[in-house]
Each structure stands twice: as structure tokens, then as C-alpha cells.
Amino acid sequence: LGCDASLMTAVGDDAEGSWLLGYTKDFVDISPSQTLPNTATGTYTAVLDHDGEMTVAFADMALYDSIDSEFIEKRWGYIASAEIVLLDTNFPAEVLKKTISRCYEESVPLCITPVSSPKVKKLPENLMGVTWLIANHDEAETLSGMKINSDGDFFKAAEKIMKKGVEKVVITRGDKGLIFYTKEGEAGVLLPPKIKVQDVTGAGDSLVAGILYAHLKGLNTENACKIGIACSMLTLQSEETVSPILNNVRLQETFQQNFS
């Protein structure tokens, strides 16, 4: 999408880690990343049905348990200079808490994507400093401490999450789109256009990428979420985890065709 991005992560000294960094370095600054000896790179495996929908998935992220606050501290310059930071919850609780609190102290915009319902429990109670929190149904239930059984419940859950200190909450609803709720009083439901799905893998990540791209362009919350949906639509129509035709021109075209 034409944005400068850096990847701060850890990989194992194996073929998967070498491939990941080797492939990514042409698009992303990987200098903040580290290869750990005698460890296996984190992997995610999904099994899809004939409609491209996920039936079961497996993740091995044990590698991240070895990451500590010192790892972040040594690389803080990258975070401090970022226009926005994207943080997932694979990292240990102490790393998450440290990163969130320091981003708040230094006014570094921060977006959190929880990864899974069990891992969302690693987040601290105080989320002051989180600009965006983008979660799915299950993750939002865990984070808000309530069941979401109706459209109204989505907004109640978002309000509970926002009271922890989050500025903007987005809760995704699968093929029913998403809701957004902000401390400025913005709220809404966005429904996605009907499309033929090839593969759901990567759709959520593309949504986040689109939202953050729009955030950096200065768009309001509603239009940022629409850009996010447009980005995920391109991925859903591709058999690749990241659509090979995705660029800022194609994204703008998809946005204009479906939301203008």
C-alpha cells in the first residue's frame, strides 16, 4: 500500500525463519527482527473447506514465550519513531504491558490485534495508550467479560473495552461486517458487499492493514473501517494469504466501487 513498514519479531534458526525473513526483506525493514538459536519459527496452519472457509487451525507460537521486555527495550527506537505501532498478543504479558504503557507515556499511536480469545487474557486491565483495538466476536467477549448475543451487545462490549482506555474499538462479525465505537462518540455498523470467497485466510489481517493505512492518511473512523473492509475483500477473493493484486490504487478502486 506504499507505506514504510518495519517488522519486529523473532524467528527460529530453521528453514521457515530463513524463508520468512528472506521473502519479507524486499517489502519490509526486517532489521528489528531477531533469529533465535535452537528454536522453531512460529507457524500457523489452517484447513479450509471447499468454500474457502476455515474448518480447523493449528498454531505453534511457543517461540514468543522467550521474548522479554529487554528485547523491546533494545529496539525501542523503532517504536518511538513509528507513526503507528501494531502489536499482537503472541508476546508475553509483561511485554504487552510494557509496550502499551510506554507508548502511552511517549504518545506513540498503538493498535492491538488480540490473535485469539485465550491470548487476549494476557492484556493488562489498563489499556490507556491504545489508539485502536480490533477484535473478533470471541476476543471481544473475553475482553469485555460479557456474552455478545445481539447487535446491541456488540456496542455494549465495545463500551466496556473502551472504558479500559482504548480510543477506538472495532469488533468484526465475519460475513456480517463490523461495528465501530470511539470515545469521540462515533459509532456504526458496516456491512460488507457480497462477494465470492476463495480463501478466508488473511482477511482479518488485511482488514487491519486497511484500517491503519486509512488512519495514516487521516481518514475518519467510518471511512477507515470501510477501507479496511475493501482491503479484506481483495484478500477474500484471492487464494493467497495476501492478495498479489493488492496495492493502493486497487484498494482505492474497490473502496470507491463499494462505498462511494
N, C-alpha and C positions, 0 to 999 in steps of 0.2 A: 504493500500500500504506500510505499515511498517514505516511510518513517525510519529513522535510525533506531535500531534496537540492539540491546546487549543481553546476553544470556548468562545468568549467574546460577550455576548448578554444579552438581558433582556427577561424574560418571565412573564406571569401573574400568580397570585395565583389561578390557576384553574387546572382542570384535564389534559388539554393539556400541560400546562407547566410542571407539575409533570411528565407526561409520557415522554416528550421530554428529560428532564434532566436525568431522571432515565434510559432511554434507551441509551442515549449518553455517560453516565459516564464510561461505560465499555470500550469505544474506545477512548475517548477524555477527556482531562483535562477540566472540566467544572467550576473549581474554580473561573475563572474571570467573570462568569455569575452571574446575579442577578435576584431574584424574586421580582416583584413589587406588592405591595398590591392593591387590588381593581381595578385591570386591567385585560384585556383579552389577552392571548397569541396571537401573530401574527399567522394568518393562511392563507394558500393558497389552493384553491380548483380548480381543473381542470376537465372539462368534455371532454372525448375523444370519437372519432368515432370508427367504427368497425375496422379501420386500425391502431388504436393506435395513431392517430393524434389528437391534441388538437383542439376543436371547440370553446370553451369559457372557461375563467378562472376568478376567483374572488380572490382578496387579501385584507385582513384586517390587515394592519401594523400600525394602529394608535398608538400602544404602543410605537413605536420608537420616536414619536414626543416628548415624555417626557424625552428622553435621552439628556444630555447636556455635555459640554466639561469636567466638573468635573468628570463625570462617566469614561471618558477615562483617565483623569489625575491620578485618584486614582489607575488605573490599568496599568499605563504606563510601569512598569517594565516588564510585559508580552510582550508588543510590542517591547520594546528596546532589549530584549534578543532573539527575534524571528529571524530565518533565512530568513523568508519572511512573510509578513502580507497580508491577503486577506480581502479587505474592500468592502462592497456593499453600495448602495446608499439609503437604507432604513433610515439611520440616518439623522438627521437634517443637513442643510448646514454648520452650524458653526462647528459641529463635524467633518464633512468631511474635511473642510478647515484646521482645527487644526491638524488633524491626518496626512494629506498629507504634510503640511509644516514641522511638527516636524519630520516625517520620513525622509524628505529631509535633514533637519539640522543634524540629527543623523545617516545618511547613512543607514537607515533600508530599505531593499528592500520591495516594496509595489506593490500589484496587485489590480486593481479595476475592479469589475464587476457591471455595472450600474443597473441591475434589470429590468428597464423599461425605455421607452422613456421619459415619464414625469419626472421621478425621476432623470434622467441624468442631468436635468437642475439645480439640486442642487449642482453640482460640480463647484468648482471655475474655473475661467479662467486660472489661473496659475496652471499647473499640474506638475511642476518641482518636482521630487522626486517619480514619478510614474514609476515603472520599467516595468510593464505590464498593458495594458488596453485591456480588452477582451469584445467586444460589438457585438450585433447583428445588422442587417441591419438598423432597425428603430432607435436604440440607436446611431449608428454611424452617421446617417443623422442629428439627433438632435445635437450631439456633434460637428460635423464638420460645421453645418449650411448650408449644401448643399444636394440636391437630388442625390440619387445614382440610376442611370438608366442603367449603363453598367459596364462591367468588369473594364474598365479604371477608372470609377468613384469611385470604391472601393478604389483604390490606391490614388486617389486624396483626398478622405475623410480621409484616414489614414494619409496622409502627413499633412493635416490641423490639425488633432488631435495631431500628433507628434510635431508640431510647438508650441503646448501649453506646451511642456516639457516632454512628455511621451517618454520613451526609446524604447518600443516595442508595436506595435499596432496589434491586431488580430481582424478581423471582420468576424463573422460567416455568412454563407449563406444557412442555412438549409441543405437540401439534396444535395446542390451543394458545400459543404465543407466550406473552409475558405480562406482568404488571410492574409498574414502577411507582416509587413513593419517595419523596425527598423532604428534607427538613424545611425547604423553602415553600412547601405546600403543593408542589407539583405531584400529580397522581394520574394514573391512567392504565387502561388495558389496551394492548396491541395484539391484534390477531394476524397471523401470517397468511399470505396468499397460498392457495392450493397449488402444490407442485408435485411432480413425480419424484419420489425419493429413490436415489440409487444406493446411498450408504449414509447412515446417521453418524458414523464415526467422525469426530472433529467438528460437528455442528456447534456444540456449546462453546468450544474454543474459538471458533470463527465469530460467534456472536460477541464474545468478549473483545476480540480484536477489533471488530467493527465499532463497538461502543467506545473503546479507548481511542481509536482513530478519530472518531467524531468529537470526542472530548478535547483532543489536542487541536482540532480545527475550530473549537469554540462553539459548537452546536449546543442547543439546549437539551434537556434530558430526553424529551419525547423524540426529537429527531435523532439523537444519539442512539436510542434504542431501535429506531426504525433502520438506521444504518447497520446496526448490529444484526437485525433480522435479515436484511438484504445480504449481508455477508454470509450468514449461515445458510441462506437459500442457495447460494452458489456452491457451497460445500456439500449440501444435501443432494445436489444434482450431479455430483462427481463421485466416482468410485475411489478417489484418493482422499486421504485424511485432510489435506489442504488442496483445494481446487487449483489445478495447474493454470486455469484461465483467470484466476483472481488477480486483479490489480485495481488501482484507484479509479481508473476510467470505467472498467466493467462494473465496479461497485456502485459508482455514481449512476450509471445507466440503469442498473437493477433497482436502485432506490427511486429514481425518477419514474420508472415504469410502474412501480407498485405502490408508491406512497405519495406521489405528487397530486 
